[in-house]
Amino acid sequence: MNRVNSKTRTLNLLGFFCPIPINETRIALTDCPDGETIEVLCDDHETLRDIPLLCERMGATLLSVEEDAGEYTFLISKKKLEEVI
């Protein structure tokens, strides 16, 4: 299910390896206002472990993770899950 809407910012981090995807995602989450959703595109398999941990540390909600031909799409909301529902 794709929940991308007009308040979604996309970070295309394909071709970058850790720690760059994590650092860029952290910066984007820090800079975005509450209620914004960030779509993060990566192809580094380590992000499957690191981005969920980053979301937990920053109080963000990981809405979904999808994989397609080795590319991962993370949908992250700045709001906590109880505020999203």
Buried (B, 14 or more C-beta within 10 A) or exposed (E): EEEEEEEBBEBEBEEBEBEBBBEBBBEBBEEBEEEBBBBBBBBBEEBEEBBBEBBEEBEBBBBEBEEEEEEBBBBBBBBEEEEEE
